[in-house]
């Protein structure tokens, strides 16, 4: 009986040691597995950091490239704008110089025409005086006129012989910048066109400002006042010239009447030779008067022809100037259209390049993000698998231990109520008498296992 007790106790001790050893092995495996998992986790974190740094560097490089592209774009746009502005400024300066040159030429031509007109008027007045003196037969007056005309040149005769209205009109034109009031032909013609359309009503001011964007309302109002003054003086000039022509015709008729009466008066105090001389002188005077009249007519015709020719030349110059202006405007419009098309094409290409670069950058970012997400998911999946395997291993170990414990514990013991009053095997072993020599086997007292983290302390 004693041997059986010792055997059972030794078996229990061995099973206890075996169980402790298995627990130590399982704990060691778990600790090693956890260390491996932590190592892998740290490696994954480092790889993610490296990837993040690489992605950040690529992003910063992309920002630098994008800023360089934007700077290049701004430089190109600014250079384009400055080139266009410089070209337009040069063209406007050329046009302005051409306009100023044309105005100066027109002013010189107008002054030359005024001088010619004054000289012609002086010649006409001198011829009319000669005709008057020849018609009256006043030889002394004729001599006096010849003496005066020989001393004073025709072109230096003062314009006092001209009507006052004509002088006022010419002075007005000289003081206000000619027949256009200091405006260019294009603006003045548009002003007259719109004014004629509205028949001089004040409502034409707004439309004039629409047709002439380079003129202000004050300038248009001043030009309207000038034009009204111009029309009034021109009308007075026409009336004065018409009255002068009428008086001249009346004077000629009176002279011819006086001449006829003088021919009918009988000469009583002269002899036949004097009568013949007088008649001869009268015929010469008539002949000279007719010749002077013919000369005057030819001068008037030549002046009329010259004025028509000047008007024709002025119209031709105006048309030519208008054609040149339209041609320059057409060139400006074509250049502007071409530059605008080039700029739009450049902006379109630049936009396409920028969009392509952005799409490529987005594709790179998406690809890197996808790979990063895939790696993260794979890492999480690996961790889940490792965790599940650890749980399954732990569960299997637990089941195995429970099964072993059940094998040890489960015994078919019959129910015996008297066992309650009997001492237990342990008590019996404790109260068992030991011989003097101690011949019994020495039992090993088991101690609790020391944890691995406390070993060596």
Residue pairs with C-beta under 8 A, 6 or more apart in sequence:
2 432
2 440
5 425
5 428
5 429
6 441
6 443
9 443
13 444
13 446
15 408
16 446
17 446
19 401
20 449
22 401
23 449
24 449
24 452
26 397
27 452
28 452
30 390
30 394
31 452
33 386
33 390
37 383
37 386
40 382
41 383
44 375
44 379
47 375
48 372
48 375
48 376
51 368
51 372
55 365
55 368
58 364
59 365
62 361
65 357
66 357
69 353
69 354
69 357
73 350
76 346
80 339
80 343
80 346
84 336
84 339
87 335
88 332
91 328
91 332
95 328
98 324
99 184
102 321
103 184
106 178
107 178
110 178
113 310
114 170
114 174
115 155
118 155
118 159
119 154
119 155
120 299
120 303
121 159
121 161
121 162
122 154
122 155
122 157
122 159
122 161
123 154
123 299
124 296
124 299
125 157
125 161
126 149
126 154
126 157
127 292
127 295
127 296
127 299
128 248
128 296
129 145
130 142
130 145
130 292
131 289
131 292
131 293
131 296
132 251
132 255
133 141
133 142
133 145
134 142
134 285
134 288
134 289
134 292
135 255
135 256
135 258
135 259
135 285
135 289
136 255
136 258
137 281
137 282
137 285
159 167
163 237
163 240
163 241
163 243
163 244
164 240
165 233
165 236
165 237
165 239
165 240
166 237
166 240
166 241
168 233
168 236
168 237
169 233
169 234
169 236
169 237
172 229
172 230
172 233
173 179
176 182
176 226
176 230
177 183
179 230
180 188
181 188
181 223
181 226
181 227
181 230
183 191
183 223
185 318
185 321
185 322
186 322
186 325
187 212
187 214
187 215
190 208
190 211
190 212
191 208
191 212
191 220
191 223
191 227
192 227
194 204
194 207
194 208
194 211
195 204
195 208
195 224
195 227
197 204
197 207
198 204
198 207
205 217
205 220
205 221
205 224
208 215
208 220
209 215
209 217
209 220
212 220
259 282
259 286
263 282
267 274
267 275
267 278
270 278
423 431
434 440
